Amino acid sequence: MTNIEKYAKVFVDSFGVEASVLNETFTYQCVPAWDSVGHMGMIAALEDAFDIMMETDDIIDFSSYTKGLETLAKYGVQF
């Protein structure tokens, strides 16, 4: 599985959406499941999937599917 596939799978599993909706318009609270609790669950799943620990500022700034790609790149995840 590629990193982009792992990344998308976390969103699909965390929020119960189809991978086809994951683009620049997929943002925080665009679906009911992406609330504060869902956000932290997604962050935990991403940290597990990529074996990283995100800083608090990055967790707070993680506001969209595309922003997340930029954030994970800071931790050495290549897409």
mmCIF file of the N, C-alpha and C atoms, coordinates in Angstrom:
data_MODEL
# 
_entry.id   MODEL 
# 
loop_
_atom_site.group_PDB 
_atom_site.id 
_atom_site.type_symbol 
_atom_site.label_atom_id 
_atom_site.label_alt_id 
_atom_site.label_comp_id 
_atom_site.label_asym_id 
_atom_site.label_entity_id 
_atom_site.label_seq_id 
_atom_site.pdbx_PDB_ins_code 
_atom_site.Cartn_x 
_atom_site.Cartn_y 
_atom_site.Cartn_z 
_atom_site.occupancy 
_atom_site.B_iso_or_equiv 
_atom_site.pdbx_formal_charge 
_atom_site.auth_seq_id 
_atom_site.auth_comp_id 
_atom_site.auth_asym_id 
_atom_site.auth_atom_id 
_atom_site.pdbx_PDB_model_num 
ATOM 1   N N  . MET A 1 1  ? 0.856   -1.180 0.000  1.00 0.00 ? 1  MET A N  1 
ATOM 2   C CA . MET A 1 1  ? 0.000   0.000  0.000  1.00 0.00 ? 1  MET A CA 1 
ATOM 3   C C  . MET A 1 1  ? 0.899   1.240  0.000  1.00 0.00 ? 1  MET A C  1 
ATOM 4   N N  . THR A 1 2  ? 0.613   2.181  -0.878 1.00 0.00 ? 2  THR A N  1 
ATOM 5   C CA . THR A 1 2  ? 1.391   3.414  -0.939 1.00 0.00 ? 2  THR A CA 1 
ATOM 6   C C  . THR A 1 2  ? 0.989   4.344  0.206  1.00 0.00 ? 2  THR A C  1 
ATOM 7   N N  . ASN A 1 3  ? 1.811   5.351  0.443  1.00 0.00 ? 3  ASN A N  1 
ATOM 8   C CA . ASN A 1 3  ? 1.488   6.308  1.504  1.00 0.00 ? 3  ASN A CA 1 
ATOM 9   C C  . ASN A 1 3  ? 0.188   7.044  1.236  1.00 0.00 ? 3  ASN A C  1 
ATOM 10  N N  . ILE A 1 4  ? -0.078  7.408  -0.014 1.00 0.00 ? 4  ILE A N  1 
ATOM 11  C CA . ILE A 1 4  ? -1.329  8.125  -0.308 1.00 0.00 ? 4  ILE A CA 1 
ATOM 12  C C  . ILE A 1 4  ? -2.529  7.203  -0.090 1.00 0.00 ? 4  ILE A C  1 
ATOM 13  N N  . GLU A 1 5  ? -2.361  5.931  -0.355 1.00 0.00 ? 5  GLU A N  1 
ATOM 14  C CA . GLU A 1 5  ? -3.441  4.971  -0.094 1.00 0.00 ? 5  GLU A CA 1 
ATOM 15  C C  . GLU A 1 5  ? -3.664  4.800  1.404  1.00 0.00 ? 5  GLU A C  1 
ATOM 16  N N  . LYS A 1 6  ? -2.582  4.737  2.176  1.00 0.00 ? 6  LYS A N  1 
ATOM 17  C CA . LYS A 1 6  ? -2.713  4.652  3.638  1.00 0.00 ? 6  LYS A CA 1 
ATOM 18  C C  . LYS A 1 6  ? -3.393  5.901  4.189  1.00 0.00 ? 6  LYS A C  1 
ATOM 19  N N  . TYR A 1 7  ? -2.984  7.054  3.659  1.00 0.00 ? 7  TYR A N  1 
ATOM 20  C CA . TYR A 1 7  ? -3.559  8.324  4.095  1.00 0.00 ? 7  TYR A CA 1 
ATOM 21  C C  . TYR A 1 7  ? -5.061  8.352  3.828  1.00 0.00 ? 7  TYR A C  1 
ATOM 22  N N  . ALA A 1 8  ? -5.452  8.013  2.610  1.00 0.00 ? 8  ALA A N  1 
ATOM 23  C CA . ALA A 1 8  ? -6.872  8.009  2.250  1.00 0.00 ? 8  ALA A CA 1 
ATOM 24  C C  . ALA A 1 8  ? -7.651  7.005  3.094  1.00 0.00 ? 8  ALA A C  1 
ATOM 25  N N  . LYS A 1 9  ? -7.054  5.840  3.358  1.00 0.00 ? 9  LYS A N  1 
ATOM 26  C CA . LYS A 1 9  ? -7.734  4.805  4.150  1.00 0.00 ? 9  LYS A CA 1 
ATOM 27  C C  . LYS A 1 9  ? -8.069  5.310  5.553  1.00 0.00 ? 9  LYS A C  1 
ATOM 28  N N  . VAL A 1 10 ? -7.173  6.112  6.136  1.00 0.00 ? 10 VAL A N  1 
ATOM 29  C CA . VAL A 1 10 ? -7.461  6.669  7.460  1.00 0.00 ? 10 VAL A CA 1 
ATOM 30  C C  . VAL A 1 10 ? -8.718  7.540  7.404  1.00 0.00 ? 10 VAL A C  1 
ATOM 31  N N  . PHE A 1 11 ? -8.846  8.375  6.379  1.00 0.00 ? 11 PHE A N  1 
ATOM 32  C CA . PHE A 1 11 ? -10.036 9.211  6.233  1.00 0.00 ? 11 PHE A CA 1 
ATOM 33  C C  . PHE A 1 11 ? -11.282 8.368  6.005  1.00 0.00 ? 11 PHE A C  1 
ATOM 34  N N  . VAL A 1 12 ? -11.177 7.377  5.139  1.00 0.00 ? 12 VAL A N  1 
ATOM 35  C CA . VAL A 1 12 ? -12.322 6.498  4.851  1.00 0.00 ? 12 VAL A CA 1 
ATOM 36  C C  . VAL A 1 12 ? -12.759 5.783  6.122  1.00 0.00 ? 12 VAL A C  1 
ATOM 37  N N  . ASP A 1 13 ? -11.807 5.227  6.849  1.00 0.00 ? 13 ASP A N  1 
ATOM 38  C CA . ASP A 1 13 ? -12.129 4.486  8.074  1.00 0.00 ? 13 ASP A CA 1 
ATOM 39  C C  . ASP A 1 13 ? -12.621 5.404  9.193  1.00 0.00 ? 13 ASP A C  1 
ATOM 40  N N  . SER A 1 14 ? -12.019 6.576  9.310  1.00 0.00 ? 14 SER A N  1 
ATOM 41  C CA . SER A 1 14 ? -12.373 7.487  10.404 1.00 0.00 ? 14 SER A CA 1 
ATOM 42  C C  . SER A 1 14 ? -13.726 8.150  10.212 1.00 0.00 ? 14 SER A C  1 
ATOM 43  N N  . PHE A 1 15 ? -14.039 8.485  8.963  1.00 0.00 ? 15 PHE A N  1 
ATOM 44  C CA . PHE A 1 15 ? -15.236 9.299  8.717  1.00 0.00 ? 15 PHE A CA 1 
ATOM 45  C C  . PHE A 1 15 ? -16.322 8.590  7.917  1.00 0.00 ? 15 PHE A C  1 
ATOM 46  N N  . GLY A 1 16 ? -16.078 7.359  7.509  1.00 0.00 ? 16 GLY A N  1 
ATOM 47  C CA . GLY A 1 16 ? -17.097 6.601  6.791  1.00 0.00 ? 16 GLY A CA 1 
ATOM 48  C C  . GLY A 1 16 ? -17.471 7.199  5.451  1.00 0.00 ? 16 GLY A C  1 
ATOM 49  N N  . VAL A 1 17 ? -16.480 7.722  4.740  1.00 0.00 ? 17 VAL A N  1 
ATOM 50  C CA . VAL A 1 17 ? -16.724 8.320  3.423  1.00 0.00 ? 17 VAL A CA 1 
ATOM 51  C C  . VAL A 1 17 ? -16.061 7.473  2.346  1.00 0.00 ? 17 VAL A C  1 
ATOM 52  N N  . GLU A 1 18 ? -16.429 7.729  1.109  1.00 0.00 ? 18 GLU A N  1 
ATOM 53  C CA . GLU A 1 18 ? -15.792 7.076  -0.030 1.00 0.00 ? 18 GLU A CA 1 
ATOM 54  C C  . GLU A 1 18 ? -14.509 7.822  -0.371 1.00 0.00 ? 18 GLU A C  1 
ATOM 55  N N  . ALA A 1 19 ? -13.512 7.109  -0.828 1.00 0.00 ? 19 ALA A N  1 
ATOM 56  C CA . ALA A 1 19 ? -12.241 7.734  -1.201 1.00 0.00 ? 19 ALA A CA 1 
ATOM 57  C C  . ALA A 1 19 ? -12.422 8.772  -2.301 1.00 0.00 ? 19 ALA A C  1 
ATOM 58  N N  . SER A 1 20 ? -13.446 8.634  -3.102 1.00 0.00 ? 20 SER A N  1 
ATOM 59  C CA . SER A 1 20 ? -13.673 9.553  -4.226 1.00 0.00 ? 20 SER A CA 1 
ATOM 60  C C  . SER A 1 20 ? -13.994 10.985 -3.776 1.00 0.00 ? 20 SER A C  1 
ATOM 61  N N  . VAL A 1 21 ? -14.394 11.188 -2.536 1.00 0.00 ? 21 VAL A N  1 
ATOM 62  C CA . VAL A 1 21 ? -14.709 12.546 -2.054 1.00 0.00 ? 21 VAL A CA 1 
ATOM 63  C C  . VAL A 1 21 ? -13.505 13.246 -1.443 1.00 0.00 ? 21 VAL A C  1 
ATOM 64  N N  . LEU A 1 22 ? -12.392 12.557 -1.359 1.00 0.00 ? 22 LEU A N  1 
ATOM 65  C CA . LEU A 1 22 ? -11.210 13.120 -0.710 1.00 0.00 ? 22 LEU A CA 1 
ATOM 66  C C  . LEU A 1 22 ? -10.438 14.000 -1.686 1.00 0.00 ? 22 LEU A C  1 
ATOM 67  N N  . ASN A 1 23 ? -10.610 15.301 -1.511 1.00 0.00 ? 23 ASN A N  1 
ATOM 68  C CA . ASN A 1 23 ? -9.917  16.291 -2.330 1.00 0.00 ? 23 ASN A CA 1 
ATOM 69  C C  . ASN A 1 23 ? -9.818  17.592 -1.537 1.00 0.00 ? 23 ASN A C  1 
ATOM 70  N N  . GLU A 1 24 ? -9.472  18.684 -2.215 1.00 0.00 ? 24 GLU A N  1 
ATOM 71  C CA . GLU A 1 24 ? -9.258  19.964 -1.526 1.00 0.00 ? 24 GLU A CA 1 
ATOM 72  C C  . GLU A 1 24 ? -10.519 20.512 -0.859 1.00 0.00 ? 24 GLU A C  1 
ATOM 73  N N  . THR A 1 25 ? -11.689 20.011 -1.219 1.00 0.00 ? 25 THR A N  1 
ATOM 74  C CA . THR A 1 25 ? -12.923 20.500 -0.602 1.00 0.00 ? 25 THR A CA 1 
ATOM 75  C C  . THR A 1 25 ? -13.307 19.703 0.648  1.00 0.00 ? 25 THR A C  1 
ATOM 76  N N  . PHE A 1 26 ? -12.561 18.637 0.940  1.00 0.00 ? 26 PHE A N  1 
ATOM 77  C CA . PHE A 1 26 ? -12.866 17.832 2.125  1.00 0.00 ? 26 PHE A CA 1 
ATOM 78  C C  . PHE A 1 26 ? -12.183 18.487 3.318  1.00 0.00 ? 26 PHE A C  1 
ATOM 79  N N  . THR A 1 27 ? -12.973 19.197 4.116  1.00 0.00 ? 27 THR A N  1 
ATOM 80  C CA . THR A 1 27 ? -12.435 20.010 5.201  1.00 0.00 ? 27 THR A CA 1 
ATOM 81  C C  . THR A 1 27 ? -13.092 19.647 6.534  1.00 0.00 ? 27 THR A C  1 
ATOM 82  N N  . TYR A 1 28 ? -12.470 20.144 7.607  1.00 0.00 ? 28 TYR A N  1 
ATOM 83  C CA . TYR A 1 28 ? -12.975 19.922 8.960  1.00 0.00 ? 28 TYR A CA 1 
ATOM 84  C C  . TYR A 1 28 ? -14.458 20.276 9.023  1.00 0.00 ? 28 TYR A C  1 
ATOM 85  N N  . GLN A 1 29 ? -15.233 19.380 9.582  1.00 0.00 ? 29 GLN A N  1 
ATOM 86  C CA . GLN A 1 29 ? -16.673 19.500 9.789  1.00 0.00 ? 29 GLN A CA 1 
ATOM 87  C C  . GLN A 1 29 ? -17.487 19.480 8.495  1.00 0.00 ? 29 GLN A C  1 
ATOM 88  N N  . CYS A 1 30 ? -16.891 19.045 7.377  1.00 0.00 ? 30 CYS A N  1 
ATOM 89  C CA . CYS A 1 30 ? -17.677 18.932 6.145  1.00 0.00 ? 30 CYS A CA 1 
ATOM 90  C C  . CYS A 1 30 ? -18.592 17.709 6.199  1.00 0.00 ? 30 CYS A C  1 
ATOM 91  N N  . VAL A 1 31 ? -18.284 16.788 7.077  1.00 0.00 ? 31 VAL A N  1 
ATOM 92  C CA . VAL A 1 31 ? -19.154 15.652 7.362  1.00 0.00 ? 31 VAL A CA 1 
ATOM 93  C C  . VAL A 1 31 ? -19.341 15.597 8.880  1.00 0.00 ? 31 VAL A C  1 
ATOM 94  N N  . PRO A 1 32 ? -20.485 15.142 9.345  1.00 0.00 ? 32 PRO A N  1 
ATOM 95  C CA . PRO A 1 32 ? -20.731 15.130 10.799 1.00 0.00 ? 32 PRO A CA 1 
ATOM 96  C C  . PRO A 1 32 ? -19.675 14.370 11.603 1.00 0.00 ? 32 PRO A C  1 
ATOM 97  N N  . ALA A 1 33 ? -19.099 13.327 11.029 1.00 0.00 ? 33 ALA A N  1 
ATOM 98  C CA . ALA A 1 33 ? -18.116 12.532 11.769 1.00 0.00 ? 33 ALA A CA 1 
ATOM 99  C C  . ALA A 1 33 ? -16.812 13.279 12.030 1.00 0.00 ? 33 ALA A C  1 
ATOM 100 N N  . TRP A 1 34 ? -16.534 14.331 11.228 1.00 0.00 ? 34 TRP A N  1 
ATOM 101 C CA . TRP A 1 34 ? -15.286 15.078 11.452 1.00 0.00 ? 34 TRP A CA 1 
ATOM 102 C C  . TRP A 1 34 ? -15.552 16.229 12.407 1.00 0.00 ? 34 TRP A C  1 
ATOM 103 N N  . ASP A 1 35 ? -15.851 15.846 13.631 1.00 0.00 ? 35 ASP A N  1 
ATOM 104 C CA . ASP A 1 35 ? -16.000 16.811 14.718 1.00 0.00 ? 35 ASP A CA 1 
ATOM 105 C C  . ASP A 1 35 ? -14.733 16.724 15.574 1.00 0.00 ? 35 ASP A C  1 
ATOM 106 N N  . SER A 1 36 ? -14.731 17.331 16.725 1.00 0.00 ? 36 SER A N  1 
ATOM 107 C CA . SER A 1 36 ? -13.503 17.350 17.542 1.00 0.00 ? 36 SER A CA 1 
ATOM 108 C C  . SER A 1 36 ? -13.071 15.943 17.973 1.00 0.00 ? 36 SER A C  1 
ATOM 109 N N  . VAL A 1 37 ? -14.031 15.092 18.298 1.00 0.00 ? 37 VAL A N  1 
ATOM 110 C CA . VAL A 1 37 ? -13.703 13.729 18.704 1.00 0.00 ? 37 VAL A CA 1 
ATOM 111 C C  . VAL A 1 37 ? -13.194 12.931 17.503 1.00 0.00 ? 37 VAL A C  1 
ATOM 112 N N  . GLY A 1 38 ? -13.893 13.057 16.384 1.00 0.00 ? 38 GLY A N  1 
ATOM 113 C CA . GLY A 1 38 ? -13.464 12.384 15.160 1.00 0.00 ? 38 GLY A CA 1 
ATOM 114 C C  . GLY A 1 38 ? -12.090 12.851 14.713 1.00 0.00 ? 38 GLY A C  1 
ATOM 115 N N  . HIS A 1 39 ? -11.822 14.129 14.907 1.00 0.00 ? 39 HIS A N  1 
ATOM 116 C CA . HIS A 1 39 ? -10.529 14.698 14.538 1.00 0.00 ? 39 HIS A CA 1 
ATOM 117 C C  . HIS A 1 39 ? -9.402  14.012 15.314 1.00 0.00 ? 39 HIS A C  1 
ATOM 118 N N  . MET A 1 40 ? -9.582  13.873 16.606 1.00 0.00 ? 40 MET A N  1 
ATOM 119 C CA . MET A 1 40 ? -8.534  13.258 17.415 1.00 0.00 ? 40 MET A CA 1 
ATOM 120 C C  . MET A 1 40 ? -8.363  11.774 17.087 1.00 0.00 ? 40 MET A C  1 
ATOM 121 N N  . GLY A 1 41 ? -9.453  11.108 16.773 1.00 0.00 ? 41 GLY A N  1 
ATOM 122 C CA . GLY A 1 41 ? -9.354  9.709  16.346 1.00 0.00 ? 41 GLY A CA 1 
ATOM 123 C C  . GLY A 1 41 ? -8.584  9.573  15.048 1.00 0.00 ? 41 GLY A C  1 
ATOM 124 N N  . MET A 1 42 ? -8.843  10.492 14.110 1.00 0.00 ? 42 MET A N  1 
ATOM 125 C CA . MET A 1 42 ? -8.136  10.487 12.832 1.00 0.00 ? 42 MET A CA 1 
ATOM 126 C C  . MET A 1 42 ? -6.650  10.756 13.048 1.00 0.00 ? 42 MET A C  1 
ATOM 127 N N  . ILE A 1 43 ? -6.329  11.723 13.898 1.00 0.00 ? 43 ILE A N  1 
ATOM 128 C CA . ILE A 1 43 ? -4.933  12.051 14.191 1.00 0.00 ? 43 ILE A CA 1 
ATOM 129 C C  . ILE A 1 43 ? -4.222  10.825 14.772 1.00 0.00 ? 43 ILE A C  1 
ATOM 130 N N  . ALA A 1 44 ? -4.851  10.158 15.719 1.00 0.00 ? 44 ALA A N  1 
ATOM 131 C CA . ALA A 1 44 ? -4.260  8.958  16.316 1.00 0.00 ? 44 ALA A CA 1 
ATOM 132 C C  . ALA A 1 44 ? -4.028  7.881  15.261 1.00 0.00 ? 44 ALA A C  1 
ATOM 133 N N  . ALA A 1 45 ? -4.987  7.702  14.362 1.00 0.00 ? 45 ALA A N  1 
ATOM 134 C CA . ALA A 1 45 ? -4.848  6.707  13.297 1.00 0.00 ? 45 ALA A CA 1 
ATOM 135 C C  . ALA A 1 45 ? -3.716  7.072  12.338 1.00 0.00 ? 45 ALA A C  1 
ATOM 136 N N  . LEU A 1 46 ? -3.586  8.363  12.029 1.00 0.00 ? 46 LEU A N  1 
ATOM 137 C CA . LEU A 1 46 ? -2.484  8.802  11.162 1.00 0.00 ? 46 LEU A CA 1 
ATOM 138 C C  . LEU A 1 46 ? -1.137  8.590  11.839 1.00 0.00 ? 46 LEU A C  1 
ATOM 139 N N  . GLU A 1 47 ? -1.065  8.913  13.116 1.00 0.00 ? 47 GLU A N  1 
ATOM 140 C CA . GLU A 1 47 ? 0.188   8.717  13.845 1.00 0.00 ? 47 GLU A CA 1 
ATOM 141 C C  . GLU A 1 47 ? 0.579   7.241  13.866 1.00 0.00 ? 47 GLU A C  1 
ATOM 142 N N  . ASP A 1 48 ? -0.398  6.367  14.033 1.00 0.00 ? 48 ASP A N  1 
ATOM 143 C CA . ASP A 1 48 ? -0.127  4.928  14.009 1.00 0.00 ? 48 ASP A CA 1 
ATOM 144 C C  . ASP A 1 48 ? 0.280   4.465  12.615 1.00 0.00 ? 48 ASP A C  1 
ATOM 145 N N  . ALA A 1 49 ? -0.443  4.921  11.611 1.00 0.00 ? 49 ALA A N  1 
ATOM 146 C CA . ALA A 1 49 ? -0.193  4.472  10.238 1.00 0.00 ? 49 ALA A CA 1 
ATOM 147 C C  . ALA A 1 49 ? 1.186   4.864  9.737  1.00 0.00 ? 49 ALA A C  1 
ATOM 148 N N  . PHE A 1 50 ? 1.656   6.050  10.162 1.00 0.00 ? 50 PHE A N  1 
ATOM 149 C CA . PHE A 1 50 ? 2.929   6.554  9.659  1.00 0.00 ? 50 PHE A CA 1 
ATOM 150 C C  . PHE A 1 50 ? 4.036   6.572  10.718 1.00 0.00 ? 50 PHE A C  1 
ATOM 151 N N  . ASP A 1 51 ? 3.745   6.026  11.897 1.00 0.00 ? 51 ASP A N  1 
ATOM 152 C CA . ASP A 1 51 ? 4.714   5.932  12.986 1.00 0.00 ? 51 ASP A CA 1 
ATOM 153 C C  . ASP A 1 51 ? 5.357   7.293  13.281 1.00 0.00 ? 51 ASP A C  1 
ATOM 154 N N  . ILE A 1 52 ? 4.493   8.280  13.531 1.00 0.00 ? 52 ILE A N  1 
ATOM 155 C CA . ILE A 1 52 ? 4.938   9.637  13.847 1.00 0.00 ? 52 ILE A CA 1 
ATOM 156 C C  . ILE A 1 52 ? 4.190   10.132 15.085 1.00 0.00 ? 52 ILE A C  1 
ATOM 157 N N  . MET A 1 53 ? 4.647   11.239 15.642 1.00 0.00 ? 53 MET A N  1 
ATOM 158 C CA . MET A 1 53 ? 3.939   11.939 16.713 1.00 0.00 ? 53 MET A CA 1 
ATOM 159 C C  . MET A 1 53 ? 3.856   13.403 16.306 1.00 0.00 ? 53 MET A C  1 
ATOM 160 N N  . MET A 1 54 ? 2.647   13.876 16.066 1.00 0.00 ? 54 MET A N  1 
ATOM 161 C CA . MET A 1 54 ? 2.463   15.256 15.624 1.00 0.00 ? 54 MET A CA 1 
ATOM 162 C C  . MET A 1 54 ? 2.495   16.215 16.799 1.00 0.00 ? 54 MET A C  1 
ATOM 163 N N  . GLU A 1 55 ? 2.993   17.405 16.528 1.00 0.00 ? 55 GLU A N  1 
ATOM 164 C CA . GLU A 1 55 ? 2.989   18.466 17.529 1.00 0.00 ? 55 GLU A CA 1 
ATOM 165 C C  . GLU A 1 55 ? 1.582   19.056 17.633 1.00 0.00 ? 55 GLU A C  1 
ATOM 166 N N  . THR A 1 56 ? 1.288   19.626 18.777 1.00 0.00 ? 56 THR A N  1 
ATOM 167 C CA . THR A 1 56 ? -0.045  20.172 19.040 1.00 0.00 ? 56 THR A CA 1 
ATOM 168 C C  . THR A 1 56 ? -0.468  21.191 17.982 1.00 0.00 ? 56 THR A C  1 
ATOM 169 N N  . ASP A 1 57 ? 0.417   22.099 17.597 1.00 0.00 ? 57 ASP A N  1 
ATOM 170 C CA . ASP A 1 57 ? 0.072   23.112 16.589 1.00 0.00 ? 57 ASP A CA 1 
ATOM 171 C C  . ASP A 1 57 ? -0.316  22.462 15.269 1.00 0.00 ? 57 ASP A C  1 
ATOM 172 N N  . ASP A 1 58 ? 0.369   21.381 14.897 1.00 0.00 ? 58 ASP A N  1 
ATOM 173 C CA . ASP A 1 58 ? 0.041   20.696 13.647 1.00 0.00 ? 58 ASP A CA 1 
ATOM 174 C C  . ASP A 1 58 ? -1.314  19.999 13.740 1.00 0.00 ? 58 ASP A C  1 
ATOM 175 N N  . ILE A 1 59 ? -1.635  19.473 14.895 1.00 0.00 ? 59 ILE A N  1 
ATOM 176 C CA . ILE A 1 59 ? -2.936  18.819 15.087 1.00 0.00 ? 59 ILE A CA 1 
ATOM 177 C C  . ILE A 1 59 ? -4.057  19.853 14.956 1.00 0.00 ? 59 ILE A C  1 
ATOM 178 N N  . ILE A 1 60 ? -3.851  21.005 15.552 1.00 0.00 ? 60 ILE A N  1 
ATOM 179 C CA . ILE A 1 60 ? -4.864  22.067 15.486 1.00 0.00 ? 60 ILE A CA 1 
ATOM 180 C C  . ILE A 1 60 ? -5.016  22.601 14.073 1.00 0.00 ? 60 ILE A C  1 
ATOM 181 N N  . ASP A 1 61 ? -3.900  22.755 13.360 1.00 0.00 ? 61 ASP A N  1 
ATOM 182 C CA . ASP A 1 61 ? -3.921  23.311 11.996 1.00 0.00 ? 61 ASP A CA 1 
ATOM 183 C C  . ASP A 1 61 ? -4.369  22.310 10.942 1.00 0.00 ? 61 ASP A C  1 
ATOM 184 N N  . PHE A 1 62 ? -4.527  21.052 11.291 1.00 0.00 ? 62 PHE A N  1 
ATOM 185 C CA . PHE A 1 62 ? -4.898  19.995 10.350 1.00 0.00 ? 62 PHE A CA 1 
ATOM 186 C C  . PHE A 1 62 ? -6.378  20.153 10.022 1.00 0.00 ? 62 PHE A C  1 
ATOM 187 N N  . SER A 1 63 ? -6.671  21.000 9.046  1.00 0.00 ? 63 SER A N  1 
ATOM 188 C CA . SER A 1 63 ? -8.056  21.413 8.803  1.00 0.00 ? 63 SER A CA 1 
ATOM 189 C C  . SER A 1 63 ? -8.666  20.890 7.512  1.00 0.00 ? 63 SER A C  1 
ATOM 190 N N  . SER A 1 64 ? -7.899  20.161 6.727  1.00 0.00 ? 64 SER A N  1 
ATOM 191 C CA . SER A 1 64 ? -8.448  19.624 5.473  1.00 0.00 ? 64 SER A CA 1 
ATOM 192 C C  . SER A 1 64 ? -7.607  18.446 4.994  1.00 0.00 ? 64 SER A C  1 
ATOM 193 N N  . TYR A 1 65 ? -8.157  17.735 4.037  1.00 0.00 ? 65 TYR A N  1 
ATOM 194 C CA . TYR A 1 65 ? -7.438  16.611 3.435  1.00 0.00 ? 65 TYR A CA 1 
ATOM 195 C C  . TYR A 1 65 ? -6.119  17.079 2.836  1.00 0.00 ? 65 TYR A C  1 
ATOM 196 N N  . THR A 1 66 ? -6.135  18.182 2.103  1.00 0.00 ? 66 THR A N  1 
ATOM 197 C CA . THR A 1 66 ? -4.907  18.667 1.459  1.00 0.00 ? 66 THR A CA 1 
ATOM 198 C C  . THR A 1 66 ? -3.935  19.272 2.466  1.00 0.00 ? 66 THR A C  1 
ATOM 199 N N  . LYS A 1 67 ? -4.431  19.951 3.482  1.00 0.00 ? 67 LYS A N  1 
ATOM 200 C CA . LYS A 1 67 ? -3.560  20.494 4.534  1.00 0.00 ? 67 LYS A CA 1 
ATOM 201 C C  . LYS A 1 67 ? -2.834  19.358 5.240  1.00 0.00 ? 67 LYS A C  1 
ATOM 202 N N  . GLY A 1 68 ? -3.508  18.252 5.402  1.00 0.00 ? 68 GLY A N  1 
ATOM 203 C CA . GLY A 1 68 ? -2.896  17.093 6.036  1.00 0.00 ? 68 GLY A CA 1 
ATOM 204 C C  . GLY A 1 68 ? -1.712  16.545 5.255  1.00 0.00 ? 68 GLY A C  1 
ATOM 205 N N  . LEU A 1 69 ? -1.799  16.594 3.943  1.00 0.00 ? 69 LEU A N  1 
ATOM 206 C CA . LEU A 1 69 ? -0.670  16.152 3.117  1.00 0.00 ? 69 LEU A CA 1 
ATOM 207 C C  . LEU A 1 69 ? 0.560   17.006 3.402  1.00 0.00 ? 69 LEU A C  1 
ATOM 208 N N  . GLU A 1 70 ? 0.357   18.323 3.489  1.00 0.00 ? 70 GLU A N  1 
ATOM 209 C CA . GLU A 1 70 ? 1.453   19.238 3.796  1.00 0.00 ? 70 GLU A CA 1 
ATOM 210 C C  . GLU A 1 70 ? 2.004   18.964 5.199  1.00 0.00 ? 70 GLU A C  1 
ATOM 211 N N  . THR A 1 71 ? 1.108   18.746 6.142  1.00 0.00 ? 71 THR A N  1 
ATOM 212 C CA . THR A 1 71 ? 1.520   18.521 7.525  1.00 0.00 ? 71 THR A CA 1 
ATOM 213 C C  . THR A 1 71 ? 2.351   17.240 7.630  1.00 0.00 ? 71 THR A C  1 
ATOM 214 N N  . LEU A 1 72 ? 1.892   16.163 7.029  1.00 0.00 ? 72 LEU A N  1 
ATOM 215 C CA . LEU A 1 72 ? 2.629   14.913 7.124  1.00 0.00 ? 72 LEU A CA 1 
ATOM 216 C C  . LEU A 1 72 ? 3.979   14.986 6.418  1.00 0.00 ? 72 LEU A C  1 
ATOM 217 N N  . ALA A 1 73 ? 4.069   15.797 5.393  1.00 0.00 ? 73 ALA A N  1 
ATOM 218 C CA . ALA A 1 73 ? 5.345   15.991 4.701  1.00 0.00 ? 73 ALA A CA 1 
ATOM 219 C C  . ALA A 1 73 ? 6.400   16.557 5.660  1.00 0.00 ? 73 ALA A C  1 
ATOM 220 N N  . LYS A 1 74 ? 5.961   17.370 6.601  1.00 0.00 ? 74 LYS A N  1 
ATOM 221 C CA . LYS A 1 74 ? 6.886   17.911 7.604  1.00 0.00 ? 74 LYS A CA 1 
ATOM 222 C C  . LYS A 1 74 ? 7.516   16.818 8.452  1.00 0.00 ? 74 LYS A C  1 
ATOM 223 N N  . TYR A 1 75 ? 6.833   15.690 8.555  1.00 0.00 ? 75 TYR A N  1 
ATOM 224 C CA . TYR A 1 75 ? 7.300   14.577 9.356  1.00 0.00 ? 75 TYR A CA 1 
ATOM 225 C C  . TYR A 1 75 ? 7.992   13.500 8.505  1.00 0.00 ? 75 TYR A C  1 
ATOM 226 N N  . GLY A 1 76 ? 8.315   13.864 7.271  1.00 0.00 ? 76 GLY A N  1 
ATOM 227 C CA . GLY A 1 76 ? 9.054   12.962 6.400  1.00 0.00 ? 76 GLY A CA 1 
ATOM 228 C C  . GLY A 1 76 ? 8.217   11.969 5.617  1.00 0.00 ? 76 GLY A C  1 
ATOM 229 N N  . VAL A 1 77 ? 6.896   12.120 5.652  1.00 0.00 ? 77 VAL A N  1 
ATOM 230 C CA . VAL A 1 77 ? 6.028   11.225 4.878  1.00 0.00 ? 77 VAL A CA 1 
ATOM 231 C C  . VAL A 1 77 ? 6.011   11.741 3.440  1.00 0.00 ? 77 VAL A C  1 
ATOM 232 N N  . GLN A 1 78 ? 6.365   10.882 2.518  1.00 0.00 ? 78 GLN A N  1 
ATOM 233 C CA . GLN A 1 78 ? 6.411   11.267 1.110  1.00 0.00 ? 78 GLN A CA 1 
ATOM 234 C C  . GLN A 1 78 ? 5.191   10.729 0.371  1.00 0.00 ? 78 GLN A C  1 
ATOM 235 N N  . PHE A 1 79 ? 4.606   11.605 -0.434 1.00 0.00 ? 79 PHE A N  1 
ATOM 236 C CA . PHE A 1 79 ? 3.436   11.211 -1.234 1.00 0.00 ? 79 PHE A CA 1 
ATOM 237 C C  . PHE A 1 79 ? 3.767   11.297 -2.710 1.00 0.00 ? 79 PHE A C  1 
# 
